[in-house]
Amino acid sequence: MKEKLEQIKSAVIHEIESMDSLTKLNDVRVAYLGKKGELTAVLKGMKDVSPEERPAVGQLVNETREHIERLLEQTRAKLEAAQRELKLSREVIDVTFPAKKNRVGHRHPNTIALEEVENIFVGMGYEVVEGPEVEYDYYNFEALNIPENHPAKDEQDTFYINDKILLRTQTSPVQVRVMEQGKLPIRMIAPGRVFRSDEVDATHSPSFHQIEGLVIDKNITFADLKGTLAQFAKELFGEDTKVKFRPHHFPFTEPSAEVDVTCFKCGGKGCRFCKGSGWIEILGCGMVHPRVLKMSGIDPEEYSGFAFGMGLERIALLKYEIDDMRLLYENDDRFLSQF
């Protein structure tokens, strides 16, 4: 028994002296002192030792265990100290080195375009108003003179939550809510996110942004509308920009028009950007339909007004000469870092 204990002690000392990691050190502890370890096996064999020798053998076993545990603890402390020194030597900070450049984000091209449009209209005395993105069918369609059988109300074009609630397809409902308050005159723009059931491609997305404007006052005419949008176009695209109004149809305005501006790349001469026409379409507009005024509690005999609407993404695409709307939403840093 004594010889066995000496062999165990000698083997442990030899293994510990060649130890180079804490993991291996733990393996040695388990191999000799664990439940199935060699020293534990010796203790289990004590029953075969005669009663006279058992005290002396037991003391020897305990001394061997204590010796092994002391060696393991000393070696563990030594390995931890060496490991700590190595880590400190590798993580030395040279305070004379220049600091890493902190990458700070910046505004999205949509945000830049929106702020520019808002600043132009706020400078004209307009108020910026927001409204709910989840809207009632009444405000999104009925109050805007869009009848029950209108194609826009089809589920293939509009995201319905139930038969009375939907995701708004335009920011015009904000205009109706403001008109219902009865605080006249009104000069407002309503920017915000809208939703339509479109397939994603270079010019369409099921979620995009609109900016719609509304003016209600006494003696408002189409001439006021033309002058407002002409001034807006000059401030947004340049002093030499001209506007052209083409007759169109919108249920909530009468008369209605589409508005084009002279191409700011070629000055109206015709180029690839404007497809040779010299003109670029930017928005729709018109005089507020008397029926819309009446449904909102405004007397169309006393008040009149005009409304206009534009796609924010379209403005951004035109200003920055981007040919694919999807680039605005893909979060590609190579693209966004250009703005």
MILUMZA-363677 format. One record per residue (C-alpha): x, y, z; residue number from 1. Coordinates in pm, 1 decimal. Last residue first. Layout:
BEGIN
+----------+----------+----------+-----+
!       xx !       yy !       zz ! pos !
+----------+----------+----------+-----+
!        X !        Y !        Z ! NUM !
...
+----------+----------+----------+-----+
***
This chain:
BEGIN
+----------+----------+----------+-----+
!       xx !       yy !       zz ! pos !
+----------+----------+----------+-----+
!  -2547.6 !   6147.0 !  -4901.8 ! 339 !
!  -2291.5 !   5911.2 !  -5054.5 ! 338 !
!  -2277.4 !   5697.5 !  -4737.3 ! 337 !
!  -2625.8 !   5564.5 !  -4817.6 ! 336 !
!  -2515.1 !   5372.3 !  -5127.7 ! 335 !
!  -2207.3 !   5193.6 !  -4991.4 ! 334 !
!  -2391.8 !   5149.3 !  -4662.8 ! 333 !
!  -2657.8 !   4935.6 !  -4829.0 ! 332 !
!  -2965.4 !   4985.5 !  -4612.5 ! 331 !
!  -3192.9 !   4819.2 !  -4873.6 ! 330 !
!  -3471.7 !   5076.3 !  -4840.4 ! 329 !
!  -3364.0 !   5373.0 !  -5054.4 ! 328 !
!  -3196.9 !   5144.3 !  -5309.5 ! 327 !
!  -3537.2 !   4990.4 !  -5380.3 ! 326 !
!  -3649.8 !   5312.3 !  -5552.1 ! 325 !
!  -3418.4 !   5246.4 !  -5847.9 ! 324 !
!  -3293.8 !   5519.3 !  -6084.1 ! 323 !
!  -3142.1 !   5761.2 !  -5833.9 ! 322 !
!  -3070.1 !   6105.7 !  -5979.7 ! 321 !
!  -3031.9 !   6272.9 !  -5639.3 ! 320 !
!  -3308.8 !   6529.5 !  -5681.7 ! 319 !
!  -3527.0 !   6304.5 !  -5896.2 ! 318 !
!  -3510.1 !   5995.4 !  -5674.1 ! 317 !
!  -3561.6 !   6206.6 !  -5360.2 ! 316 !
!  -3868.4 !   6378.4 !  -5508.3 ! 315 !
!  -4005.8 !   6042.8 !  -5621.4 ! 314 !
!  -3947.1 !   5895.8 !  -5274.9 ! 313 !
!  -4146.5 !   6179.5 !  -5119.7 ! 312 !
!  -4442.4 !   6112.6 !  -5348.0 ! 311 !
!  -4640.0 !   6426.8 !  -5418.7 ! 310 !
!  -4982.6 !   6566.6 !  -5334.1 ! 309 !
!  -5170.3 !   6887.6 !  -5397.4 ! 308 !
!  -5481.9 !   7056.8 !  -5262.5 ! 307 !
!  -5664.4 !   7378.5 !  -5339.6 ! 306 !
!  -5926.5 !   7581.4 !  -5161.7 ! 305 !
!  -6266.8 !   7741.8 !  -5159.8 ! 304 !
!  -6478.1 !   7904.2 !  -4891.4 ! 303 !
!  -6807.6 !   8095.8 !  -4887.9 ! 302 !
!  -7024.7 !   7898.0 !  -5130.0 ! 301 !
!  -6833.8 !   7578.2 !  -5047.2 ! 300 !
!  -6958.0 !   7603.2 !  -4683.8 ! 299 !
!  -6725.0 !   7387.0 !  -4473.2 ! 298 !
!  -6865.0 !   7100.9 !  -4262.8 ! 297 !
!  -6621.7 !   6832.0 !  -4377.0 ! 296 !
!  -6882.9 !   6673.0 !  -4606.3 ! 295 !
!  -6945.1 !   7018.7 !  -4760.8 ! 294 !
!  -6576.9 !   7077.1 !  -4838.2 ! 293 !
!  -6546.8 !   6734.3 !  -5001.2 ! 292 !
!  -6861.8 !   6802.0 !  -5207.4 ! 291 !
!  -6719.8 !   7135.3 !  -5323.4 ! 290 !
!  -6416.6 !   6947.9 !  -5469.3 ! 289 !
!  -6086.7 !   7100.8 !  -5354.8 ! 288 !
!  -5918.1 !   7274.8 !  -5648.8 ! 287 !
!  -5649.7 !   7061.6 !  -5807.7 ! 286 !
!  -5314.3 !   6885.8 !  -5767.2 ! 285 !
!  -5090.2 !   6601.1 !  -5878.3 ! 284 !
!  -4712.3 !   6585.7 !  -5844.6 ! 283 !
!  -4361.5 !   6564.8 !  -5997.8 ! 282 !
!  -4379.9 !   6490.9 !  -6371.6 ! 281 !
!  -4054.9 !   6572.5 !  -6553.1 ! 280 !
!  -4033.1 !   6784.4 !  -6870.8 ! 279 !
!  -3771.2 !   6830.0 !  -7146.7 ! 278 !
!  -3932.7 !   6550.0 !  -7345.8 ! 277 !
!  -3615.0 !   6361.2 !  -7442.2 ! 276 !
!  -3655.0 !   6087.1 !  -7182.4 ! 275 !
!  -3631.4 !   6341.5 !  -6897.6 ! 274 !
!  -3300.6 !   6193.0 !  -6770.1 ! 273 !
!  -3182.4 !   6088.2 !  -7116.3 ! 272 !
!  -3201.3 !   6447.0 !  -7240.6 ! 271 !
!  -3441.4 !   6708.9 !  -7376.8 ! 270 !
!  -3390.3 !   7085.9 !  -7401.5 ! 269 !
!  -3590.7 !   7163.5 !  -7086.4 ! 268 !
!  -3301.9 !   7292.1 !  -6874.9 ! 267 !
!  -3094.8 !   6979.8 !  -6949.1 ! 266 !
!  -3049.0 !   6836.6 !  -6600.7 ! 265 !
!  -3317.9 !   7038.3 !  -6419.3 ! 264 !
!  -3583.4 !   6904.2 !  -6654.7 ! 263 !
!  -3863.7 !   7157.9 !  -6672.3 ! 262 !
!  -4133.6 !   7080.9 !  -6419.5 ! 261 !
!  -4453.1 !   6882.1 !  -6469.8 ! 260 !
!  -4778.2 !   6910.1 !  -6273.1 ! 259 !
!  -5079.0 !   6682.5 !  -6313.5 ! 258 !
!  -5411.9 !   6861.8 !  -6294.7 ! 257 !
!  -5756.1 !   6861.1 !  -6137.0 ! 256 !
!  -6061.1 !   7085.0 !  -6177.3 ! 255 !
!  -6221.3 !   6966.8 !  -5955.0 ! 254 !
!  -6045.7 !   6789.4 !  -5667.2 ! 253 !
!  -6145.9 !   6492.5 !  -5444.4 ! 252 !
!  -6218.9 !   6240.2 !  -5721.9 ! 251 !
!  -5890.4 !   6313.4 !  -5905.4 ! 250 !
!  -5890.6 !   6361.8 !  -6283.1 ! 249 !
!  -5624.4 !   6519.4 !  -6506.5 ! 248 !
!  -5563.1 !   6832.0 !  -6712.3 ! 247 !
!  -5190.5 !   6904.6 !  -6762.3 ! 246 !
!  -5020.1 !   7188.6 !  -6574.3 ! 245 !
!  -4665.6 !   7291.2 !  -6675.4 ! 244 !
!  -4406.1 !   7438.8 !  -6441.8 ! 243 !
!  -4082.8 !   7630.8 !  -6507.8 ! 242 !
!  -3750.9 !   7593.6 !  -6325.8 ! 241 !
!  -3499.4 !   7878.7 !  -6374.4 ! 240 !
!  -3466.9 !   7947.3 !  -6000.3 ! 239 !
!  -3366.9 !   7592.0 !  -5914.0 ! 238 !
!  -3514.9 !   7249.3 !  -5831.3 ! 237 !
!  -3665.5 !   7290.7 !  -5484.4 ! 236 !
!  -3698.7 !   7668.5 !  -5456.2 ! 235 !
!  -3814.5 !   7710.5 !  -5815.8 ! 234 !
!  -4057.4 !   7417.2 !  -5790.8 ! 233 !
!  -4216.3 !   7557.1 !  -5471.5 ! 232 !
!  -4259.3 !   7899.5 !  -5633.3 ! 231 !
!  -4435.4 !   7744.5 !  -5932.3 ! 230 !
!  -4644.6 !   7530.9 !  -5696.0 ! 229 !
!  -4770.0 !   7833.4 !  -5502.4 ! 228 !
!  -4832.6 !   8047.0 !  -5813.8 ! 227 !
!  -5029.6 !   7771.3 !  -5983.6 ! 226 !
!  -5243.3 !   7705.9 !  -5675.4 ! 225 !
!  -5312.9 !   8074.6 !  -5623.9 ! 224 !
!  -5414.5 !   8100.7 !  -5991.6 ! 223 !
!  -5650.3 !   7808.3 !  -5939.4 ! 222 !
!  -5844.5 !   8031.0 !  -5703.1 ! 221 !
!  -5881.4 !   8094.2 !  -5328.6 ! 220 !
!  -6144.3 !   8363.6 !  -5263.9 ! 219 !
!  -6200.5 !   8277.1 !  -4896.4 ! 218 !
!  -5969.8 !   8024.5 !  -4736.9 ! 217 !
!  -5870.5 !   7657.8 !  -4753.0 ! 216 !
!  -5513.9 !   7552.6 !  -4846.1 ! 215 !
!  -5408.6 !   7188.3 !  -4843.0 ! 214 !
!  -5081.9 !   7002.4 !  -4902.7 ! 213 !
!  -4992.5 !   6636.4 !  -4934.7 ! 212 !
!  -4649.8 !   6482.4 !  -4880.8 ! 211 !
!  -4637.0 !   6109.5 !  -4944.2 ! 210 !
!  -4422.1 !   5823.3 !  -4823.2 ! 209 !
!  -4379.0 !   5455.9 !  -4919.9 ! 208 !
!  -4494.3 !   5108.7 !  -4817.3 ! 207 !
!  -4613.4 !   4846.6 !  -5068.4 ! 206 !
!  -4329.1 !   4960.6 !  -5299.1 ! 205 !
!  -4317.3 !   5074.0 !  -5660.7 ! 204 !
!  -4067.7 !   5240.4 !  -5900.2 ! 203 !
!  -3776.9 !   4993.8 !  -5929.3 ! 202 !
!  -3990.4 !   4697.5 !  -5821.8 ! 201 !
!  -4180.5 !   4573.6 !  -5515.8 ! 200 !
!  -4532.7 !   4456.8 !  -5598.8 ! 199 !
!  -4806.2 !   4697.2 !  -5494.2 ! 198 !
!  -5084.1 !   4664.4 !  -5236.6 ! 197 !
!  -5074.0 !   5022.1 !  -5116.9 ! 196 !
!  -4951.8 !   5173.6 !  -4791.1 ! 195 !
!  -4877.5 !   5527.4 !  -4674.7 ! 194 !
!  -4605.4 !   5685.3 !  -4460.8 ! 193 !
!  -4627.2 !   6052.4 !  -4375.4 ! 192 !
!  -4620.9 !   6417.9 !  -4475.8 ! 191 !
!  -4930.1 !   6635.2 !  -4428.7 ! 190 !
!  -4890.0 !   6996.1 !  -4543.3 ! 189 !
!  -5101.9 !   7279.5 !  -4409.5 ! 188 !
!  -5257.3 !   7617.8 !  -4474.9 ! 187 !
!  -5609.2 !   7630.6 !  -4336.6 ! 186 !
!  -5827.2 !   7942.4 !  -4282.3 ! 185 !
!  -6026.1 !   7837.0 !  -4087.0 ! 184 !
!  -6053.7 !   7624.6 !  -3773.0 ! 183 !
!  -6351.9 !   7401.3 !  -3851.3 ! 182 !
!  -6210.2 !   7092.4 !  -3681.0 ! 181 !
!  -6356.0 !   6887.0 !  -3967.1 ! 180 !
!  -6108.9 !   7050.3 !  -4207.2 ! 179 !
!  -5814.0 !   6917.1 !  -4001.3 ! 178 !
!  -5952.6 !   6560.9 !  -4005.0 ! 177 !
!  -6016.0 !   6587.3 !  -4380.5 ! 176 !
!  -5657.8 !   6702.2 !  -4443.9 ! 175 !
!  -5518.8 !   6413.4 !  -4237.6 ! 174 !
!  -5730.1 !   6176.0 !  -4448.6 ! 173 !
!  -5535.4 !   6307.3 !  -4754.0 ! 172 !
!  -5217.9 !   6127.3 !  -4635.1 ! 171 !
!  -5265.9 !   5851.2 !  -4891.1 ! 170 !
!  -5334.9 !   5475.8 !  -4903.1 ! 169 !
!  -5413.2 !   5455.6 !  -4531.4 ! 168 !
!  -5384.3 !   5110.3 !  -4375.1 ! 167 !
!  -5743.2 !   4998.7 !  -4330.2 ! 166 !
!  -6043.9 !   5004.2 !  -4097.5 ! 165 !
!  -6413.6 !   4978.9 !  -4186.9 ! 164 !
!  -6444.9 !   4639.2 !  -4360.6 ! 163 !
!  -6163.2 !   4490.5 !  -4153.6 ! 162 !
!  -5784.8 !   4531.9 !  -4152.8 ! 161 !
!  -5787.2 !   4626.6 !  -4520.2 ! 160 !
!  -5465.1 !   4673.2 !  -4718.9 ! 159 !
!  -5565.2 !   4855.1 !  -5038.7 ! 158 !
!  -5502.7 !   4792.4 !  -5409.8 ! 157 !
!  -5594.6 !   4424.3 !  -5455.1 ! 156 !
!  -5846.6 !   4467.3 !  -5173.7 ! 155 !
!  -6049.5 !   4694.1 !  -5403.9 ! 154 !
!  -6120.0 !   5041.3 !  -5268.0 ! 153 !
!  -5894.9 !   5204.4 !  -5529.3 ! 152 !
!  -6122.6 !   5066.7 !  -5805.0 ! 151 !
!  -6412.5 !   5295.2 !  -5695.3 ! 150 !
!  -6739.0 !   5107.9 !  -5633.3 ! 149 !
!  -6806.8 !   5260.4 !  -5289.4 ! 148 !
!  -6747.6 !   5616.8 !  -5406.4 ! 147 !
!  -6432.7 !   5830.6 !  -5356.2 ! 146 !
!  -6552.4 !   6180.4 !  -5264.1 ! 145 !
!  -6267.2 !   6237.6 !  -5018.0 ! 144 !
!  -6490.5 !   6187.6 !  -4712.3 ! 143 !
!  -6577.3 !   5842.3 !  -4848.6 ! 142 !
!  -6223.7 !   5722.6 !  -4918.7 ! 141 !
!  -5950.2 !   5750.1 !  -4654.1 ! 140 !
!  -6160.5 !   5931.3 !  -4395.5 ! 139 !
!  -6456.8 !   5692.4 !  -4421.5 ! 138 !
!  -6241.2 !   5378.6 !  -4455.1 ! 137 !
!  -6103.2 !   5456.6 !  -4111.1 ! 136 !
!  -5726.4 !   5484.8 !  -4074.3 ! 135 !
!  -5419.9 !   5300.1 !  -3949.5 ! 134 !
!  -5139.3 !   5542.6 !  -4041.4 ! 133 !
!  -5277.8 !   5800.4 !  -3800.0 ! 132 !
!  -5220.9 !   6174.7 !  -3862.7 ! 131 !
!  -4947.1 !   6435.3 !  -3897.6 ! 130 !
!  -4959.0 !   6811.6 !  -3954.7 ! 129 !
!  -4687.0 !   7052.3 !  -4077.0 ! 128 !
!  -4820.9 !   7410.4 !  -4085.2 ! 127 !
!  -4782.3 !   7635.3 !  -4389.9 ! 126 !
!  -4670.4 !   7998.5 !  -4380.1 ! 125 !
!  -4473.0 !   8010.7 !  -4704.7 ! 124 !
!  -4144.5 !   7945.4 !  -4517.2 ! 123 !
!  -4313.5 !   7640.4 !  -4365.5 ! 122 !
!  -4371.6 !   7530.8 !  -4725.0 ! 121 !
!  -4004.8 !   7552.9 !  -4828.3 ! 120 !
!  -3875.6 !   7412.5 !  -4498.5 ! 119 !
!  -4106.9 !   7111.5 !  -4526.7 ! 118 !
!  -3982.8 !   7032.8 !  -4877.8 ! 117 !
!  -3617.4 !   7052.0 !  -4765.6 ! 116 !
!  -3686.5 !   6845.8 !  -4454.3 ! 115 !
!  -3856.7 !   6578.2 !  -4663.9 ! 114 !
!  -3569.2 !   6559.9 !  -4915.8 ! 113 !
!  -3307.3 !   6517.3 !  -4641.0 ! 112 !
!  -3524.4 !   6260.4 !  -4462.5 ! 111 !
!  -3569.2 !   6056.1 !  -4780.8 ! 110 !
!  -3193.5 !   6075.9 !  -4846.5 ! 109 !
!  -3135.7 !   5927.6 !  -4496.6 ! 108 !
!  -2974.4 !   6160.8 !  -4243.1 ! 107 !
!  -2633.6 !   6086.8 !  -4099.0 ! 106 !
!  -2458.5 !   5822.6 !  -3893.6 ! 105 !
!  -2139.6 !   5881.6 !  -3698.7 ! 104 !
!  -1839.7 !   5656.1 !  -3747.9 ! 103 !
!  -1594.7 !   5720.6 !  -3464.7 ! 102 !
!  -1242.0 !   5727.4 !  -3599.2 ! 101 !
!  -1009.0 !   5508.9 !  -3393.6 ! 100 !
!   -780.7 !   5713.9 !  -3173.1 !  99 !
!   -430.2 !   5811.8 !  -3287.0 !  98 !
!   -151.8 !   5611.7 !  -3112.9 !  97 !
!     36.4 !   5795.3 !  -2836.8 !  96 !
!   -171.1 !   5620.8 !  -2568.0 !  95 !
!    -13.8 !   5287.2 !  -2657.2 !  94 !
!   -242.7 !   5036.7 !  -2494.1 !  93 !
!    -93.9 !   4706.4 !  -2375.1 !  92 !
!   -333.6 !   4420.8 !  -2437.0 !  91 !
!    -78.8 !   4155.2 !  -2540.2 !  90 !
!    149.0 !   4207.6 !  -2240.3 !  89 !
!   -149.9 !   4213.8 !  -2005.9 !  88 !
!   -279.3 !   3883.6 !  -2143.3 !  87 !
!     59.9 !   3716.8 !  -2107.3 !  86 !
!     94.0 !   3842.1 !  -1748.4 !  85 !
!   -253.7 !   3709.8 !  -1664.0 !  84 !
!   -173.7 !   3367.1 !  -1809.7 !  83 !
!    149.7 !   3350.1 !  -1614.8 !  82 !
!    -31.3 !   3443.2 !  -1291.7 !  81 !
!   -304.2 !   3186.1 !  -1360.7 !  80 !
!    -40.3 !   2916.9 !  -1428.1 !  79 !
!    143.8 !   2990.5 !  -1100.0 !  78 !
!   -176.3 !   2993.9 !   -894.3 !  77 !
!   -283.9 !   2661.9 !  -1048.2 !  76 !
!     62.5 !   2510.9 !   -982.9 !  75 !
!     47.7 !   2605.9 !   -615.4 !  74 !
!   -307.2 !   2469.1 !   -582.9 !  73 !
!   -218.9 !   2138.8 !   -757.3 !  72 !
!     92.2 !   2091.3 !   -543.4 !  71 !
!   -103.6 !   2154.8 !   -222.7 !  70 !
!   -377.6 !   1912.9 !   -332.7 !  69 !
!   -116.5 !   1641.5 !   -409.4 !  68 !
!     55.5 !   1686.0 !    -71.1 !  67 !
!   -276.0 !   1685.5 !    114.1 !  66 !
!   -381.3 !   1365.7 !    -62.5 !  65 !
!    -45.9 !   1197.6 !     13.2 !  64 !
!    -66.7 !   1299.6 !    380.6 !  63 !
!   -420.9 !   1165.4 !    398.5 !  62 !
!   -315.0 !    830.4 !    246.1 !  61 !
!    -21.6 !    805.9 !    488.3 !  60 !
!   -248.1 !    873.9 !    786.4 !  59 !
!   -486.9 !    604.5 !    668.4 !  58 !
!   -196.9 !    356.5 !    628.7 !  57 !
!    -78.4 !    421.5 !    985.7 !  56 !
!   -429.5 !    393.4 !   1128.0 !  55 !
!   -511.1 !     76.6 !    920.1 !  54 !
!   -200.8 !   -122.0 !   1011.0 !  53 !
!   -343.1 !   -290.2 !   1327.6 !  52 !
!   -689.6 !   -332.0 !   1179.9 !  51 !
!   -547.7 !   -526.2 !    882.4 !  50 !
!   -585.5 !   -360.3 !    542.0 !  49 !
!   -846.6 !   -510.2 !    307.8 !  48 !
!  -1107.1 !   -251.3 !    404.0 !  47 !
!   -861.2 !     20.2 !    311.1 !  46 !
!   -903.9 !    -69.6 !    -57.3 !  45 !
!  -1162.0 !    204.7 !   -108.0 !  44 !
!   -899.1 !    455.8 !      0.5 !  43 !
!   -664.0 !    324.5 !   -266.7 !  42 !
!   -935.1 !    369.4 !   -532.8 !  41 !
!   -979.8 !    728.6 !   -418.4 !  40 !
!   -607.3 !    782.7 !   -471.9 !  39 !
!   -638.5 !    650.0 !   -829.1 !  38 !
!   -938.2 !    861.5 !   -924.3 !  37 !
!  -1290.5 !    728.5 !   -982.0 !  36 !
!  -1458.0 !    975.2 !   -749.6 !  35 !
!  -1193.7 !   1235.1 !   -837.4 !  34 !
!   -861.3 !   1282.6 !   -658.2 !  33 !
!   -616.3 !   1122.9 !   -901.3 !  32 !
!   -759.7 !   1154.7 !  -1252.4 !  31 !
!   -993.7 !   1443.4 !  -1157.9 !  30 !
!   -707.4 !   1658.4 !  -1025.4 !  29 !
!   -492.8 !   1567.8 !  -1326.8 !  28 !
!   -771.6 !   1676.4 !  -1567.0 !  27 !
!   -797.2 !   2003.1 !  -1375.5 !  26 !
!   -430.8 !   2069.7 !  -1442.1 !  25 !
!   -484.1 !   1993.5 !  -1810.7 !  24 !
!   -748.2 !   2266.0 !  -1827.1 !  23 !
!   -531.7 !   2511.7 !  -1633.7 !  22 !
!   -259.5 !   2487.3 !  -1897.4 !  21 !
!    115.8 !   2421.0 !  -1924.1 !  20 !
!    179.0 !   2119.4 !  -1694.7 !  19 !
!    513.6 !   1937.5 !  -1725.0 !  18 !
!    589.7 !   1971.1 !  -1351.6 !  17 !
!    234.2 !   1865.6 !  -1268.7 !  16 !
!    266.1 !   1536.1 !  -1455.4 !  15 !
!    592.6 !   1438.3 !  -1280.4 !  14 !
!    464.1 !   1536.8 !   -937.1 !  13 !
!    146.3 !   1335.0 !   -992.1 !  12 !
!    340.5 !   1026.2 !  -1100.8 !  11 !
!    570.2 !   1046.7 !   -794.5 !  10 !
!    277.6 !   1082.9 !   -555.3 !   9 !
!     93.7 !    788.3 !   -715.5 !   8 !
!    405.7 !    569.6 !   -702.5 !   7 !
!    461.5 !    660.5 !   -337.4 !   6 !
!     99.8 !    569.7 !   -258.4 !   5 !
!    138.9 !    231.5 !   -428.9 !   4 !
!    459.0 !    162.4 !   -236.8 !   3 !
!    283.1 !    234.6 !     92.9 !   2 !
!      0.0 !      0.0 !      0.0 !   1 !
+----------+----------+----------+-----+
***
